[in-house]
Amino acid sequence: MQWKSQLHNLKAYQPGKTMEDVKEQFSLEKVVKLASNENPYGCSPQIQNFIYDYASSHAIYPDGYAKRLRMKVAGHLSVEPGQLIFGNGSDEVIQIISRALLDPSKSTVMAAPTFPQYKHNAIVEGAEVREVPLDEEGRHQLSKMLDSIDGTTAVVWLCSPNNPTGEYIRKEELLHFLDQVPSDVLVVLDEAYYEYVTAGDYYDSISLIESYPQLVVTRTFSKAYGLAGFRVGYGVGSRDVIGKLEPVREPFNNNSLGQGAAAEAMEDQAFIEQCREKNREGLQQFYEFCESTGLKYMKSQANFILIDFGLSGDEVFQYLMSKGYIVRSGGALGYPQSVRITVGSREQNEELISLMKEFLAVIKQS
Ligand SMILES: *Cc1c(COP(=O)(O)O)cnc(C)c1O
């Protein structure tokens, strides 16, 4: 077979252990997964009626234009319907952008560590990947990213709040970056955690599209909206940019159930506000734990926190898993001494924090 040469060293996505696996392996009754930044409160109860009503239309193809969802999102964001592209998760929007703009003659610039799918898709397309390290605080170094752009650069990926650090790009830096970046370079601002942001100085990224038509903002229904299983994400950009991306999209990439559930969920902004509030309180629990134990951590604008244990993150991960809490080891995320924890419910956070205290006590003795 004549595979693209870049595929020889590319690994398929490694899914973590399922809750069932962990239950069985450690003979546990209860397992809590705080590893993939899913919403511990589920999703808006308002989607239930839609789900039941839908039960009889499975033989019909979905609306390839996602009109109902499109109108809801356009209204919510005050953009035109033609400024939106929907994907099977924002993962697919990333894939569409990569497919549309990257090839072996192109380069693409991103931070490191950041969300791995930018790099993964760039490799599949054969483009040169230029990674610019985050600074000590887990923030993008936008001036260095600017320096890495040259005539071959087609796409720059920004992630704010950044996964896995939770840090966000500051407004002044973003504006300065957008002012400097060549106008034929597409800038993707991945805001998968936008709904969780509470920083007073965070920007209205959507409104920037008017002044910076090369900007595409991506968001998702997988995180705060609690619909990860339905796979719905979207990109917002100028009509020109979206119009160029649309032909690359599969015609029926969003299934009917996902479209409907997302449209219902968007109506219930009170649910999102409650989740944002509870997430803030949950982060506070973890901050207090870190302060009291002297562990280093990064202030987060997302629904997860990266905690530096100063020893193998894998070891912390293994210990917590054996007690029924699945978190994410920093090993695979570019922070081998850390774990990334999704903020859970108050009770889950409390239980996890006491397990981490227990772990620290065990470590001290040995
Ligand atoms: C989770 C995540 C996504 C992908 O979410 P989808 O489920 O594909 O919409 C994209 N970007 C970042 C930074 C994420 O953390």
The ligand as a MOL file (V3000), in Angstrom:
LIG
                    3D

  0  0  0     0  0            999 V3000
M  V30 BEGIN CTAB
M  V30 COUNTS 15 15 0 0 0
M  V30 BEGIN ATOM
M  V30 1 C -12.4270 19.0870 24.0720 0
M  V30 2 C -11.7500 20.0470 23.1710 0
M  V30 3 C -12.0900 20.1690 21.8170 0
M  V30 4 C -12.9430 19.1980 21.0650 0
M  V30 5 O -14.2000 19.0990 21.4610 0
M  V30 6 P -15.2940 18.4080 20.5310 0
M  V30 7 O -15.9170 17.4260 21.4420 0
M  V30 8 O -14.6520 17.7720 19.3550 0
M  V30 9 O -16.1700 19.5470 20.1650 0
M  V30 10 C -11.4740 21.1330 21.0550 0
M  V30 11 N -10.5620 21.9400 21.5800 0
M  V30 12 C -10.1910 21.8440 22.8660 0
M  V30 13 C -9.1630 22.7690 23.3880 0
M  V30 14 C -10.7490 20.8840 23.7040 0
M  V30 15 O -10.3320 20.7750 24.9590 0
M  V30 END ATOM
M  V30 BEGIN BOND
M  V30 1 1 1 2
M  V30 2 1 2 3
M  V30 3 2 2 14
M  V30 4 1 3 4
M  V30 5 2 3 10
M  V30 6 1 4 5
M  V30 7 1 5 6
M  V30 8 2 6 7
M  V30 9 1 6 8
M  V30 10 1 6 9
M  V30 11 1 10 11
M  V30 12 2 11 12
M  V30 13 1 12 13
M  V30 14 1 12 14
M  V30 15 1 14 15
M  V30 END BOND
M  V30 END CTAB
M  END
